[in-house]
Amino acid sequence: KLTALPSLSGFLAVGYLALFGSIIAINAYMYLIRNVSPALATSYAYVNPVVAVLLGTGLGGETLSKIEWLALGVIVFAVVLVTLGKYLFPAKPVVAPVIPDASSE
């Protein structure tokens, strides 16, 4: 049973999360899906944990071991490869075999 109403800051926090965490975020995602490659539009899913860890170390005072820093670097490098892969490693053109015309023999 609710014994008291939440404070104004509680209501404002819910409003902030609804606005920025839902409405603006989904619109930005839909814009990206329409205007950039799917690999680039979905790369946020790979980068999100890295950003969260960096915010934790920068703002929250968390510390990381050397192996954790290495893992972050590997993740960022993989995202770069996924995003720029088609430019770094262009697909080779497919050449169809030539079938000789039976009537010309």
Secondary structure, DSSP 8 states (H G I E B T S, - for coil): ---S---HHHHHHHHHHHIIIIIIHHHHHHHHHHHS-HHHHTTHHHHHHHHHHHHHHHHS-----HHHHHHHHHHHHHHHHHHHHHHHS------------GGG-
